[in-house]
Amino acid sequence: MTVHHVLVPIDFSPYAEQALDYAIALAQKLQAHVTLLHVIQPLLVAGADMGAWPSPAFVDELEAAITSDLEGYRTRVCPTFYT
């Protein structure tokens, strides 16, 4: 079996940092690509019985902040593309 991708879940914790370092080294040895994954769980602003969800503006701001945070991880995975 040939490995083409190494999937690395990112939650911005120190453990994710260690996992990324390991995944990068493994991918280099296997000549594989590293794929970063961060999942945003839907948030309820009020109780579930009220059915209130975050505003689209809040979700957009959250996504922009996470994308910005992921930029540092991307530069570690593909430094030649970000120099």
C-alpha positions as CSV (number, residue, x, y, z in Angstrom):
1,M,0.0,0.0,0.0
2,T,1.3,3.4,-1.0
3,V,0.6,6.4,1.2
4,H,-0.2,9.6,-0.8
5,H,-1.6,11.8,1.9
6,V,-1.0,12.3,5.6
7,L,-4.0,13.9,7.3
8,V,-3.3,16.1,10.3
9,P,-6.1,17.3,12.5
10,I,-5.3,20.7,13.9
11,D,-6.9,22.2,17.0
12,F,-4.1,24.7,17.8
13,S,-2.9,22.7,20.8
14,P,0.7,21.8,21.7
15,Y,-0.3,18.2,20.8
16,A,-1.3,19.3,17.3
17,E,2.1,21.0,16.9
18,Q,3.8,17.7,17.8
19,A,1.5,15.8,15.4
20,L,2.3,18.2,12.6
21,D,6.1,17.8,13.2
22,Y,5.7,14.0,13.1
23,A,3.5,14.1,10.0
24,I,5.9,16.4,8.1
25,A,8.8,14.0,8.8
26,L,6.7,11.0,7.8
27,A,5.4,12.6,4.6
28,Q,8.9,13.5,3.6
29,K,10.0,9.9,4.1
30,L,7.0,8.5,2.2
31,Q,7.1,11.3,-0.4
32,A,3.5,12.1,0.5
33,H,1.4,15.2,0.8
34,V,0.3,16.7,4.1
35,T,-3.3,17.7,4.4
36,L,-4.3,19.9,7.3
37,L,-7.8,19.6,8.8
38,H,-9.6,21.9,11.2
39,V,-13.3,21.4,11.9
40,I,-15.6,24.2,13.1
41,Q,-18.4,22.7,15.2
42,P,-21.7,24.6,14.9
43,L,-22.2,26.7,18.0
44,L,-25.5,27.5,19.7
45,V,-25.7,31.0,21.1
46,A,-28.7,30.3,23.2
47,G,-30.3,27.1,24.4
48,A,-31.1,24.5,21.9
49,D,-34.8,24.9,22.7
50,M,-34.6,28.5,21.5
51,G,-33.1,27.6,18.2
52,A,-30.8,30.6,18.1
53,W,-27.7,30.2,15.9
54,P,-24.7,32.5,15.5
55,S,-25.1,35.2,12.9
56,P,-23.5,34.7,9.5
57,A,-21.1,37.7,10.4
58,F,-19.9,35.8,13.5
59,V,-19.3,32.6,11.5
60,D,-17.4,34.6,8.8
61,E,-15.2,36.3,11.5
62,L,-14.5,32.9,13.1
63,E,-13.6,31.3,9.8
64,A,-11.3,34.3,9.0
65,A,-9.5,34.0,12.4
66,I,-9.0,30.2,12.0
67,T,-7.8,30.6,8.4
68,S,-5.3,33.2,9.7
69,D,-4.1,30.8,12.5
70,L,-3.8,28.0,10.0
71,E,-1.5,30.1,7.8
72,G,1.4,29.4,10.2
73,Y,0.8,25.7,9.9
74,R,0.7,25.9,6.1
75,T,4.0,27.6,6.0
76,R,5.5,24.8,8.0
77,V,4.1,22.2,5.6
78,C,5.0,24.0,2.4
79,P,7.7,26.6,3.2
80,T,8.8,27.0,-0.5
81,F,5.3,28.2,-1.4
82,Y,5.2,30.8,1.3
83,T,8.6,32.4,1.1
